[in-house]
Amino acid sequence: MYAIEFETDITDRFIEIKDYEKVANRHAKIIVLVKEPLIDKQNKEDDFIDSLLKKPRHIMPNQKFLTREEANER
C-alpha cells in the first residue's frame, strides 16, 4: 500500500496531488478530516435551536399561551 498524507487549505473544488504520476489511473480511497464540525447553515431549525441553547429565552409570568384549538385553527 502506498500512502500520501498532507495538509492543505481547501479553497477550490479540486485538491492537487503533488506526486500525481505515482497514483495516476489507480483506485484510491480519499479521506478529508477537518477540525471544526460541519454545520449546515441552510437548515433554519438548527440555527433557531442553536440560538436558544446559546441564549435561552425566559417566559414572563403574565405570558398567555394559545389553547389547543387556537393553535390548530386554520
C-alpha positions in Angstrom: 0.0 0.0 0.0 1.3 3.5 -0.9 0.1 6.4 1.3 0.2 10.1 0.8 -0.6 12.4 3.7 -0.5 16.2 3.6 -2.3 19.2 5.0 -3.8 22.0 2.8 -6.4 24.8 2.9 -9.3 23.9 0.7 -10.1 27.0 -1.4 -11.5 25.3 -4.5 -13.3 22.2 -5.7 -10.1 20.4 -6.5 -7.1 19.4 -4.4 -3.7 18.9 -6.2 -1.8 15.8 -5.5 2.0 16.6 -6.0 3.1 13.0 -6.9 0.2 12.5 -9.2 2.2 10.3 -11.6 2.7 7.7 -8.9 -1.0 7.2 -8.3 -2.4 8.0 -11.8 -5.0 5.5 -13.2 -5.3 3.7 -9.8 -8.2 3.3 -7.4 -7.7 5.4 -4.2 -9.6 6.0 -1.0 -9.8 9.7 -0.1 -10.5 10.9 3.5 -11.0 14.5 4.4 -10.6 15.4 8.0 -11.5 18.9 9.3 -11.1 20.2 12.9 -14.3 22.2 13.0 -17.6 20.3 12.8 -19.5 20.9 9.5 -22.7 22.9 10.1 -25.5 23.2 7.6 -26.4 26.9 7.6 -29.3 26.3 5.2 -31.3 24.5 7.9 -33.1 27.3 9.8 -34.4 24.9 12.5 -30.8 24.1 13.5 -29.9 27.8 13.7 -33.0 28.5 15.9 -32.2 25.7 18.3 -28.6 26.7 18.4 -29.5 30.3 19.2 -31.9 29.1 22.0 -29.1 27.0 23.5 -26.7 29.9 23.4 -29.2 32.5 24.7 -32.3 30.9 26.4 -35.5 33.0 26.3 -37.4 33.2 29.6 -41.1 33.1 29.7 -42.8 36.0 31.5 -45.2 35.2 34.3 -48.1 37.0 32.5 -47.4 35.3 29.2 -50.6 33.9 27.5 -50.4 30.7 25.7 -52.6 29.5 22.9 -55.2 26.8 23.6 -55.0 23.6 21.6 -58.0 24.8 19.5 -56.4 28.2 18.8 -53.1 26.6 17.8 -54.8 24.2 15.4 -57.1 26.8 13.8 -56.6 27.2 10.0 
